[in-house]
Amino acid sequence: MKSIAHLNALRAFEASARHQSFSAAAVELHVTPAAVGQLVRTLEQWLGAPLFHRGASGKARLVPTAAAERALPEIQAGLGKLALGLERLKEGSLSGMLTVAVSPAFAAKWLLPRIERFQLAWPDTDVRLDTNLKPVDFVAQQIDIGVRYGAGSWPGLAAEKLMDEEVYPVCSPELLRRRKSLKRPADLAGETLIHDLSMDGQLGFPTWAMWLEKAGVEGVSTARGMKINNSAAVLQAAIDGHGVALARSVMTHDDLAAGRLVRLFPRMRVPSALAYYVIYRPQARELPRLAAFRDWLFQEAGACRQAAPQA
């Protein structure tokens, strides 16, 4: 293309095709829907062909043409390389914004209690947290690095294992004092079980049914109890004495160390099938801000393992 203006038109087309909406694309690009529509029309005029099937209403109001669908992956890859190229122009500096994608619970229970140490070590790097459980597009949403819980595979991204973990029941010290009978896994039959539904349906995500089977326990109903779709809220419910939660060791590390929670049946060892991974675009691995944050995450994870509360 001869005009640099067409770069903005390509960005408008890519965002519109991804969202199937000029309005949603406008929100992402911080312009008006009319401006997005005009940019797309300019690109269509230059090409001499339409890029979208435009409907009057409904979900099919803006649908990419077959040709547009075929071209979209290469355009997205090209825009991603342009963004990375701009980052490389700033490689000599650690100053600026670093966008980190994490789950809300991981941010609350592990990252935020430690983030001040990174900020003290790298005062010129401003950290922006994008807290979301849903998959994110690292290019479109300008994500630099993330921490995700899973099996280790995210298409198009490098993944390095940060932390393994165990799964075990926990409750508040006060509840344990009231329940003198909580000495064997079978004693859970008389307790309110707190269920974590934050990744309900994710293959390998720890559940009470899984843990009880590993413990060889029968006769404990997993159909009832308190069900919560946020891992941090699950632990808070246990801290408040509302029942026994199935905890993941990374999430509960600080609460055990502070005495807010007590691990039950510590001789039972049940590793999780999933783990925490640091994820990022492979091409961005050596960018200074990303590399500094990645190295800091592994340093903190190592310190966390050394300071793990003893059962």
N, C-alpha and C positions, 0 to 999 in steps of 0.2 A: 504494500500500500504506500502511496506517495505521501499521504497526509498523516501527521501524528494524531489528528483528531479521530481517525479511525480506531485508534487504541481505545478511546473512551467508548466508541460505538461497539467494539468487541466486548468490552466489560459489561455494557448494558445488555447486549444480546445474551451473553453467558449467564448473567444473573437472572434475566427474564426467563430463559429456557429452564434453568434449574428450579425456579419458583413457579413457573407457568403463570406469572403475574407481573405486570409492569409496576403495580403498587408495591408489592413485596420487594422487588428489585430496587425500587426507589428508596425504600427504607434502608436497605443494606448499603446503597451507594451514597446516601445522604443528599439526594436530589429529589426533584418532584417527579411524579409519574409521567407528566407531560414531557419532561426533559428526557426520560428514559425512552418513551415512545418515539420522540423525534430522532434520537440517536439510532434506534433500531431502523426506523424508516430511511434514514440517511444511508445506513449500511445496505439495506435492501435495494435502494436506488443505485448504489454503486455496483452491486452484484447483478442487478437486473432480474432479480427473482425474489419471491417472498420467503421469509424465514419462519413464519408462523401461520397456522390456520387460526383465524380469529372468529370466535363464536360470540353470540349476543349475550349469553349468560351461562351460569353454571360452572362446574369444575373444568369443562373443556373450552373455556373461554379463550385460552391462549395455549396452543399446542404446537411444538416445533414441527416443521415439515420433515420428511424423511431425510432430505439432504442436510438439514440443520442438525438432526440427530446424529448423522454419520460424522459431521465435522466437529461436533461439540467436544468429544474427548481430547482431540488435538488442540483445540483452542484453549480448553481448561489447562492442559499441560503447558502450553505456551505462556499463558498468563501467570501460572505458578513459577515458571522459570524467570519471567520478568521480575516478579516480586522478589525471588531469591537473588537475582542479579543486583537489585537495588540494595538488598541487605549486604551483599558482598562489598558494595561501595563504601559501607560503613564498618568494614571488618576491623579496622584498627582501633575501634572504640567500644568500650563496654557500656557507654551511656545510652539511655533511651529506654523504650518500653519492651518488656518481655511478657508475652501473653501465655499463660499456663492453663491448660484444661484439666480439671480434676472433678471428681464427684463432690456434691455438697457435703456428704458425710466424711469423706477423706480429708477435705479441707478443714472441717470443724474439729475432727478428732486427732489428726496427725500433722497436717501441714501448717496450719495457722499457729499452733503452739510453738513451732520451731522457726517460722519464717523470719523472725527478727534477726536471727543469727546470719541468715543470708544477706539481709538488708544492711547489717553492720559491716559485713565483709565486702559487699559490693554496693556502696552507697549511690553510685551513679546509675545503677540499673533499677528501673521502676517496674515492679511486678504487678501485672493485671491478671486476676484470677477469673477464669471462665468456668463456673460451676454448673455442670450439667451431666446427667446420666446418659443422655442420648448421644449417638455417634456424631462427631463434628467433622466438618470439612476444613482441614488445616489451611488450605489455600484460600478458600472463599471467606472463612471467618478469621483469617490472619492469626492462626494459632502457631506458636513457636514450638512448644513442647507440652507433653501431657503425662499424667500418671493414670493408668487404667487397670482395673481388676478383671482378669480373664485368663484365657488359655494361652495367650502369647502371640496371637495372629490378628493383625489389623492391616487390611490390604493397602499397599502403597506406603506403609510406614515402617520404619525400623523399630524394633521392640527389644529392650534389654531388661531382663528380670531384675527387679529392685528388691523385692522381699517375698519369701514364702511365708506361710502362716499355718497355725493350728486352729482348730475349732473346738470350743468347750463351753459348757454351761457356766453362767455367772449369776450372782444375785447380790443384793445389798447386804452388808454386815448385819444390819438390823433384822432383815428377813431370816438370815441364817441363825441368828440368836433365838428367834421365835420358833423356828422349825428345827427342833433338836433331831428330827428323824432323817434329815437330808444327809445321809451318809453313803448311800449306794444309788446308782443310777435308777434302780427300780423305784426308789422313793419319790421320783418325779411324778408318779401317778397321781399324787395328791396336790400337785402344784399348778398354778397358772403358768402356762408356757407362753413366752413372748416370741412371736414369729417375725422374721425379717423378710419382707416382700419387695425389697428395693430392686432386686434383679430376678423377680419371679419368672420362672421359665428358662433362665439361663442354664444351659447344660453344665453340671458340676457345681452350681452354687449351693453352699451348705444349707441343709434343712434339718429340722428336728427329726424327721423320719429317717434321714440318712444317718444322723449321729446315733440315734437309738438302735438302729440296725447294727452299726459298727460296735456299739456297746453290748450287743446281745440281749437287749431289753425288749420284753414283750409286755403287752397289757397297758401301755401308756398311750393314751389317745392324742394324736396330733391334729385332729380335726377341729378342736376347740382351742381357745386361748385368745390372747391379744395379738392382732395382726397389724404391722406398721410397715410402711413402704419407704422408710428412711433409716439407715443403719445407725446413725447418731441418735435418733429418737428412740430406737430399740434399746440402746444402752442407757439412755436417760430414764426410760420407763423402769428398767431394772434398778438403777440407782435410787429411784423414788420408791422402790419397794413394791412394785405392782406385779412382780412375778419373777420367773427365772428366764433369762434370755440365752439364746445360743449365740455366743460371741466369737468374733474372729480376732486373733491375737494382735494383729497390727492396730485394729481399731480400738481395742480395749487396753492397750499397753499402759497409757498414762493413768487411766482410771484404776487399774490394779495397783500401780506403783503408789498412787495417792491414797489408797485404802477406800475409795468410793465403791469398789466392787470386790467381790471375793470369787476366786475360781473354785468351782466344785469338782470333786472327784479328780484331783490332779494327776493321779496315776494313769488315767485314761488318756492316751495320745492318739488324736485323730487329725492327721494333716489334711489341709484343704487341697482339692484338685486344682484350684485356681490360685493365682498369685498376682502380685502387683508388678506392673511393667512401666518403664519409662519409654514413651513413644515420641517420635519426631520424624520429619521427612529426612531420608538418608542424605540428601544433598546439603542439608543445613547443619550436619553434625558438628562442623568445625567453626560455626559462627560463634564469636566470643561470648555473647550473653547466654546463648543456649548451652555452650560447653561448660561455662561456669556454674550454671544452675544444675545441669546434669551431674557434674562432679560433686556439687554440694549435696544433692539428693542421696547419692551413694554414700557419702561421708556420714550423713545423718542416719541412714538406714543401718550402717555398720555400728554406729554408736548405740542405736536403739537395740540391736541384737545383743550387744555386750551388757546393756543395762536392763535386759529383760527380767521382770520379776520372777524370782525363783518359786517354783511350786512347792 
